[in-house]
Amino acid sequence: MDRSVDVVLIKGDGIGPEITASVVKIFAEAEVPINWIEGFAGYQAYEETGNPLPEEVIRQITEYKIALKAPLTTPVGKGFRSANVTLRQRLDLYSNVRPALSLPGVNSAYKDVNLVTFRENTQGLYIGKERIIEPDSHVELIGVITRKASERIIRAAFEYARKNKLKKVTLGHKANILKESSGLFLKVGGEIAADYPDIEFQDMIIDNMAMQMAMRPQQFDVIVTTNLFGDIISDLASGLVGGLGVTPGANIGDDYAVFEAVHGSAPDIAGQNKANPTALLFSSLMMLRHLGMDDKHDLIRKAALTVLANPELRTGDLGGKGTTTSFTDAICKEIAANK
């Protein structure tokens, strides 16, 4: 790619500025042709503007189409929805993509997991449609499932499987109980599967899926499910490979894409040079794939995996002796050696 790409960089809260600085430094060493456009969101934005997700940052992402986002802290109190949920809904980022891959040197329950979860991002129970029937006594929660939203997330999962030469898509549902809502999602899945005869299609009741993932996660390639189920299952998948600190995430729509670390802002270790930038770095590598910068992706990924395999270099949360700075510098050194 000859010209640089403008990307909105949201540094976030807590450890966010430290891990974004790490990614920026690594990208500079790898000579990635990206021009960072600084965006402003999170708790600091709330303190300064009264809004954790200012309209300006929405405008920036709308203009530049791509963003890399560190964790945000949502203000506690009534009247403020999660900035992450709001961002997904405002930009129609309907596809939440979360790979879970066993990594060298990272302690985990399994050493051979390689799966990706596709979570529908805009509907289901997670959207928070609630109504109080009787204060402190009776609350109702409304989940929305539509054919349109089901079709596009399920097709995205199949397209990903085909593009990456994966063999199977497994659809998680609760259609045995939620016969109309989850039943519609399952029905649409079966219809779309017919368009992909080269890919095996399997459906699985979501509680059984959770058990199967804990017992034998190697059976899964691509999982697709609804919003709340996907929120839970994708974290379970992260737990299989070492936790949220090593797993990337992306929110992708037809027009815009936001790549993010899905762990918290960890304010208790902010500013102490203890933060692990791996999740945000791997999210940024997903971004490079999305932008077609495969050579830069491969260069950085190879360097990161080499460093992660060394206990002297990886960060303390992964059982290593490294700091944010030394971990970052080690990856840059590997990149320089492999250019």
TIGU-413337 format. One record per residue: x, y, z of N, C-alpha, C in turn; residue in three letters. Coordinates in steps of 0.1 Angstrom, whole numbers, plus 2048, in hexadecimal, padded with zeros to 3 digits. Each point is the difference from the previous one (the first is absolute). Last residue first. Layout:
BEGIN
XYZXYZXYZAla/...
end
This chain:
BEGIN
8837B985E7FC8087F48077FB7F3Lys/8057EF82F7FA7F87F57FB8097F4Asn/8168118298087F57FC7FB7F87F4Ala/7E782381580C8067FA8097F57FAAla/7DB7F381A7FC8067F380C8057F8Ile/8077F282C7FE7F47F77FC8057F3Glu/80582082180D7FB7FC7FE7F47F7Lys/7D98148128078097F680D7FA7FBCys/7EA7EA8237FA7FE7F38058087F5Ile/81180782C8047F37FB7F97FC7F2Ala/7F482881780D8017FB8057F37FAAsp/7D78008187FF8087F380D8007F9Thr/8007EE82B7F97F77F77FF8067F2Phe/81281A8238097F67FB7FA7F67F6Ser/7E482281480B8067F88097F57FAThr/7DE7F481F7FA8047F380B8057F7Thr/8137DE8207F780B8027FA8047F3Thr/8167CE81280180C7F87F680B805Gly/8087D080E80880B80780080D7F9Lys/7DA7D480080D8057FB80680A809Gly/7D37EA80080A7F980780E8037FCGly/7D78157F28027F47F980B7F8806Leu/7F682B8107F37F98018007F27F9Asp/82681E7FF7FE7F980D7F37F8800Gly/8178097D07FD80880C7FC7F880CThr/8257F17D87F18038027FD80680DArg/82D7F37F67FC80B7F97F1803801Leu/8197DB81280880B8057FA80D7FAGlu/7EF7D57F47FB80480D80880C806Pro/7F57F07CC80B8028097FC80680DAsn/7E37F97DA8057F380380C80080AAla/7EB8277ED7F77FA8098067F2805Leu/8178187DE80280680D7F77FA80AVal/7FC7F17D480D7FD80480280580EThr/7D880B7EA8007F380480E7FB806Leu/7FC82B7EC7F87FF80D8007F2805Ala/8148087D680880680B7F97FF80DAla/7E97F27DA80B7F780280980580BLys/7DC81C7F27FC7F480780B7F6803Arg/8088277E67FE80380E7FC7F4808Ile/8067FB7D180D8048067FE80380FLeu/7DA7F57E58097F580380D803807Asp/7E18237F47FA7F780980A7F5804His/80B81C7DD80380680D7FA7F880BLys/7F77F17D480F7FF80380380780DAsp/7D38027F08047F380580F7FF803Asp/7DA8247F880F8028028057F3806Met/7D180D7F58077F97F580F802802Gly/7DB80D81E80480B7F68097FA7F5Leu/7EF7E48237F48077FA80480A7F6His/8227EB8197FA7F77F67F48067F9Arg/8148198228088007F47FB7F67F6Leu/7EA8028297FD80C7F88098007F4Met/8077DF8207F37FE7F97FD80B7F6Met/82480781C8037F77F67F47FB7F8Leu/7FA81A8268068087F58047F87F5Ser/7F27EA8267F58077FA8048087F4Ser/8217ED81B7FA7F67F77F38057F9Phe/81681C81F8097FE7F57F97F67F6Leu/7EA8088297FF80B7F78097FF7F3Leu/8047DF8227F28007FA7FE80B7F6Ala/82A7FE8187FE7F57F67F28017FAThr/81981C8237FA8057F47FC7F67F6Pro/8078058388037F77F57F98057F3Asn/81281B8307F57FC7F78057F77F4Ala/8188178267FD7F28017F77FB7F5Lys/81282D80E8087F97F67FF7F1801Asn/7E882581880A7F88078097F87F7Gln/7D781C7F780C80880280B7F9807Gly/7D17EA80580380B7F780C808804Ala/7E87DA81680E7FF7FC80480B7F6Ile/7D47FD8138087FD80B80F7FE7FDAsp/7DB8077E080580D80680A7FD80CPro/7E97E47D780A7FD80B80680D806Ala/7DE7F67DB80A80B7FF80A7FF80CSer/7E77D47E97FC80C80680C80A800Gly/7F97DB7D880280080F7FD80E806His/8007F47D07F37FE8078027FF80FVal/81981B7D48037F680B7F37FF808Ala/7FD80E7CC80180480E8057F4808Glu/7EF8197CC8087F580680480480EPhe/7D980E7D980780580C8077F3806Val/7E78127CE8067F680980780680BAla/7D880B7D580A80480A8057F4807Tyr/7DF7FD7DD80780D7FC80B803809Asp/7E47D88048028027F280880C7FCAsp/80A7EC8307F38017F98038017F1Gly/81A7EF8328008037F17F28017FBIle/8237FC82D7F28027FE7FF8067F1Asn/8267E181F7FD8097F67F18027FFAla/82D7EA8217F28027FC7FE80A7F6Gly/8287DC81C7FC80C7F97F18017FDPro/8217E88287F77FD7F57FB80D7FAThr/81E7F98278077FB7F47F67FE7F4Val/7F380E82D80C8087FE8087FC7F3Gly/7D77EB8147FE80B7F780C8087FDLeu/8067CB80B7F980C8067FE80B7F6Gly/8147D17FB8088098087F980D805Gly/7ED7DB7E580D8027FA80980A808Val/7D27F280B8067F37FC80F8037FBLeu/7E282480C8057F980C8087F37FCGly/7E98197DF80C8078048077F880CSer/7D67F17F180A7FD7F780D806803Ala/7DB80C8198047F380380B7FB7F7Leu/7ED8297F780980180C8047F2804Asp/7E18027DD80D8067FC80A80180BSer/7D37F28098087F67F980E8057FCIle/7E081F8138047F680A80A7F67F9Ile/7EC8207E580880780A8067F680AAsp/7E17F17E080D8027FB80A807809Gly/7D27F980B8077F480080E8027FBPhe/7E58257FE8037FD80E8087F2801Leu/7F380E7D380880A8078047FC80EAsn/7F77D97DB7F980D80380880880AThr/8197DC7DF7F580080A7FB80E802Thr/8287DC7E77F880C7FE7F37FF809Val/8367EA7F77F37FF8087F980D7FCIle/82A7E07EA7F980D8017F37FE807Val/81F7DD8048078097F77FB80E801Asp/7FF7D08227FA80C7FA80A8087F7Phe/80A7D881B7F57FC7F67FA80C7F9Gln/8218018258067FE7F27F67FC7F6Gln/7F88068307FE80C7F88067FE7F2Pro/7EF7E282A8077FD7F37FF80C7F6Arg/7F080382F8057F27FF8097FE7F4Met/7EB82A8098087FD80B8077F27FFAla/7E080E7E080C8087FE80A7FD80CMet/7D67EB8018097FA7F580C8087FEGln/7DF81181E8067F480580A7FA7F6Met/7E78257F280980480A8077F4806Ala/7DE7F77E180C8067FA80B80480AMet/7D57F280F8097F47FB80D8057FAAsn/7E082080B8067FB80C8097F47FDAsp/7E98147DC80B8098058067FA80DIle/7EC7E37D77FA80780B80B807808Ile/8077F47CC8027FB80E7F980980AMet/8097F27C67FA80980A8017F980EAsp/81C7FF7CD7FB7F980C7F980A809Gln/8187F87CB7F88098097FB7F780BPhe/82B8017D97F77F88087F880A809Glu/81480B7CF80280280E7F67F8808Ile/8008037D080E7FC80380380280FAsp/7D680E7EC8017F180180E7FB803Pro/7E382D80280E7FD8038027F1801Tyr/7D68167FB8078077F680F7FD801Asp/7E07EF81F7FE7F97F38088077F5Ala/7FE81282C8097F57FF7FF7F97F3Ala/7E182280D80C8057FB80B7F57FEIle/7D67F48137FE8057F380D8057F9Glu/8007F382E7FE7F47F77FE8047F1Gly/80282282180D7F97FF7FF7F57F7Gly/7D881680B8088087F780E7F97FEVal/7E57EE8217FA7FD7F38088087F5Lys/80C80782D8047F37FB7FA7FD7F2Leu/7F482881580E8007FD8057F37FBPhe/7D380380F8028077F380F8007FCLeu/7F57EE82A7FB7F77F58028077F2Gly/80781782880C7F87FD7FC7F67F5Ser/7DC81A80B80B8097FE80D7F87FDSer/7D77E78087FE80A7F680D8087FDGlu/7FF7DF8237FD7F97F37FE80A7F4Lys/8187F982F7FC80D7FA7FD7FD7F1Leu/80B7DA8187F880780A7FB80D7F9Ile/81B7E37E77F87F68077F680780AAsn/8228177E77F47FF7F97F77F5807Ala/82D8198077F77FB80B7F27FE7FALys/8378047EB7F28058017FA7FA80CHis/82F8047DC7FC7FE80E7F2806802Gly/81F7EB7D57F680A8047FB7FD80ELeu/82E7F47DF7F67FB80B7F880B805Thr/8217F27D37FA80A8077F67FA80AVal/82F7ED7E37F37FF8067FB80D807Lys/82B7F77E67F77F57FC7F2801805Lys/8288267F07FC7F880C7F47F77FCLeu/81C8237E68017F17FE7FD7F880CLys/7FD8317F880B7FB8088027F17FFAsn/7DD8177E980C8087FD80C7FA807Lys/7D57EE80A8057FD7F280D8077FDArg/7EC8098298047F28008067FD7F2Ala/7EC82A80680D7FF8078067F27FFTyr/7D58077EF8098067F780E7FF807Glu/7DC7F281A8037F67F580A8067F7Phe/7F281C8228077F58068037F67F5Ala/7E58247F480E8058038097F5806Ala/7D27F87F98078007F380E805802Arg/7E48028258037F17FD8078007F3Ile/7F382A80F80A7FB8088037F17FDIle/7DD8167E780D8067FE80B7FB809Arg/7D37F08048067FD7F380E8067FFGlu/7E680B8268047F38008077FC7F4Ser/7EC82A80280C7FF8088057F2801Ala/7D88067E880B8077FA80D7FF808Lys/7D77ED8118067F87F580C8087FAArg/7F580A8347FA8027F28077F77F6Thr/7F88088398067F87F67F98037F3Ile/8038148377FB8017F28097F87F7Val/7F080483880A7FD7F67FB8007F2Gly/7F48158347FB7FD7F380C7FD7F7Ile/7F080183780B8027F77FC7FB7F2Leu/7E78118338007F77F480C8057F6Glu/7F18028398068067F48007F77F4Val/7EC8078367FE7FA7F48068087F4His/80780B82F7F87F48018007F87F3Ser/81182E80B8067F780A7F97F3801Asp/7E28207E680D8048068057F680BPro/7E17F37D67FD80480E80E803807Glu/8007FB7D27F17FE8017FC80480EIle/82B80E7DF7FB7FD80D7F17FF801Ile/8257F67D67F58098057FC7FB80EArg/82B7FD7D77FA7FC80C7F4809803Glu/8287F37DB7F28057FF7F97FA80DLys/8317FA7F07FB80780C7F28067FFGly/8207E47E37FE80E7FD7F980880BIle/80A7D07FF80B8088047FE80F7FDTyr/7E47D97F37FD80580E80A80B804Leu/7FA7F97CB7FF7F780B7FD80780DGly/81A8187D67F37FC8048017F780DGln/8268127E67F780B8017F27FD806Thr/8297E47F480480B8097F580A803Asn/80D7C97F47F780A7FB80180C80AGlu/8287DC7FA7F58048097F880B7F9Arg/8287D87F67F880B7FA7F4803808Phe/8327E680A7F28028037FB80C7F8Thr/82A7DA7FB7FC80E7FF7F1801803Val/82F7DC8087F28027FC7FD80F800Leu/8267DA80D80180A7F57F18027FBAsn/8227E48287F38067FD80280A7F5Val/8207E181A7FD7FF7F27F28057FCAsp/8167FC82C80B8057F87FC8007F1Lys/7E58058348027F87F380B8067F8Tyr/7F481282A7FB7F38028037F77F4Ala/82282880B7F17FF7FE7FC7F2801Ser/82D8267FF7FA7F58087F18007FEAsn/8278117DE7F58058087F97F4807Val/8257FB7E080480680C7F6806809Gly/7F37FA7CE80C7FA80680480780DPro/7CC7FD7F080C8087FD80C7F9806Leu/7C97F77EF80A7FD80980D8067FBSer/7D08157F580B7F87FA80A7FD80BLeu/7CE8187F18077FB80C80A7F57FBAla/7E182E7EB8087F47FF8057FB80EPro/7D68207F08097FE80B8087F27FEArg/7DB8297EA8087F57FD80B7FE80AVal/7CD8187F580B80080A8087F37FEAsn/7DB81F7E18087F380180B80280ASer/7E18237F37F87F58048087F3803Tyr/8018367FE80B7F68007FB7F3804Leu/7EC82F7F97FB7F37FB80B7F67FEAsp/80182D8148077FE7F37FC7F37FALeu/7ED80E82A80080C7F88067FE7F2Arg/8007DD8207F38027FB80080C7F7Gln/8287F48167FC7F57F77F38037F9Arg/80F81E8228098017F37FB7F57F6Leu/7ED7FF82B7FB80C7F98078017F2Thr/80F7E081F7F37FC7FA7FB80B7F8Val/82780A8178037F57F67F37FC7F9Asn/7FF81E8258048077F38037F67F5Ala/7DC7F982880D7FD7FC8048077F3Ser/7DB81981A8017F37FB80F7FD7FEArg/7E682482180C7FD7F78007F27FCPhe/7DF81381E8008097F480C7FE7F7Gly/8027F48357F58007F78028097F4Lys/82B7EA81A7F48098037F67FF7F5Gly/8377FA7FF7F67F98087F5809803Val/8228017D47FD80680D7F57F8807Pro/8237E97DE7F38068007FC80680DThr/8307F47E67F97FF80D7F38087FEThr/8217E77DA7FA80C8057F97FD80DLeu/82B7E97DF7F47FF8097FC80E805Pro/8188017D08047FA80D7F37FF809Ala/8028027C87FC80580D8057F980CLys/80280E7C78067F680A7FD80680ELeu/7E78077CC80580480C8077F5808Ala/7EA8127CC8077F680880580680DIle/7E681A7DE7FC7F27FE8067F680ALys/8018347F880C7F87FD7FD7F17FFTyr/7DC82080A8088067F580B7F67FBGlu/7E57F58257F78017F48088057F4Thr/81480182A8007F27FB7F77FF7F4Ile/80382A81580D7FC7FB8007F27FAGln/7D98118158028077F380D7FB7FAArg/7F77F282C7F77FA7F68028057F2Ile/8168168238067F37FD7F87F77F6Val/7EE82A80F80C8027F88077F37FCGlu/7DB80381F7FC7FF7F280C8027F7Glu/8077EB8317FD80D7FA7FC7FE7F1Pro/8017E182B8027FE7F27FC80C7F8Leu/7FE80083080B7F77FE8027FC7F1Pro/7EC82E8187FC7F57F780C7F77FEAsn/80282A8177F37FB8057FB7F47F8Gly/82B81A7FD7F58047F77F37FC805Thr/82A7F781880280D7F97F48057F8Glu/8017D681880380B80A80180D7F9Glu/7F97DA7E57F480380880380C80ATyr/8247EF7E77F78077F77F3804808Ala/81E7E481580580D8007F88097F7Gln/7F47D38037FD80780C80680E800Tyr/7F87EC7D08027F980C7FE80A80CGly/81280D7CD7F47FA8058047F980EAla/81581A7D17FF80380E7F37FA805Phe/8287FC7D47F38028047FF801810Gly/8288067D67FC7FE80E7F1803803Glu/81C7ED7D57F880C8037FB7FE80EIle/82B7EA7E07F780080C7F880D802Trp/8177E57D580080D8067F580080BAsn/81E7D77E47F480580780280E806Ile/81C7D87E77FC80D7FA7F2805805Pro/82B7E28167F27FE7FB7FB80E7FCVal/82D7EF8127FD8097F57F27FE7FAGlu/8177EC8287FD7F87F47FC8087F4Ala/80A81682880B7F77FE7FE7F87F3Glu/7DC81981080A8097FB80D7F87FCAla/7DD7EA8167FC8037F280B8097FAPhe/8057F782D8027F47F97FD8027F1Ile/7F682381E80F7FE7FF8037F47F7Lys/7D380880B80580A7F780F7FF7FDVal/7EB7E48207FC7FC7F280680A7F6Val/80680A82E8087F47FC7FD7FC7F2Ser/7E782281480E8057FD8087F47FBAla/7D67F680F7FF8067F380E8067FCThr/7FB7EE82B8007F57F67FE8067F2Ile/80081E82480D7F98008007F57F5Glu/7D981B80980A8087FA80E7F87FFPro/7DA7EA8167FF8027F280B8087F9Gly/7F67F283080C7FC7F98008037F1Ile/7DD8198198087F780780D7FD7F9Gly/7DB8107DF80280380E80A7F6807Asp/7FB8117C87F87FA80B80580480EGly/80C8087CE80A7FC80A7F97FA80DLys/7F58047CA7F980480D8097FA80BIle/80580C7C98067F980B7FA80680DLeu/7F67FD7C77FD80680D8057F880BVal/8138027CC7F97F780A7FE80980DVal/8118037C87FC80780C7F87F7809Asp/8277F37DA7F27FF8037FD80880DVal/8288037D67FC7FD80E7F1800802Ser/8197F27D17FC80B8087FD7FC80EArg/80F7DF7E180980B7FE7FC80C80AAsp/7FC7C88027F880C80080980C800Met/
end
